[in-house]
Amino acid sequence: MELPQIDCLAAEHILGFLGEEGTHIAYHGSMIAVGISTLVVRRYQQAAEAEVKTRCLDLIDRMERVSYLGVGDELNKIDR
């Protein structure tokens, strides 16, 4: 398994584990959410394979739906 796939798999598991804790600054999990947001958005930017891009977009959508901390900031960096 290549690194992009491992990153996506790890992010999927962490998102499942964190649940609501990644959405609010009062939880310790919010700091992890910021790191995962950065990882997924950067992986999306760097990916050449359509499968990895799709997987990253699915993760980004999932994080956006529940307002994970950091994902909006990372997406704004792309728009600049």
Buried (B, 14 or more C-beta within 10 A) or exposed (E): EEEBBEBBEEBBEBBEEBEEBBBEEEBEBBBBBBEBBBBBBBBBEEBEEEEBBEBBEEBBEBBEEBEBBBBEEBBEEEEE
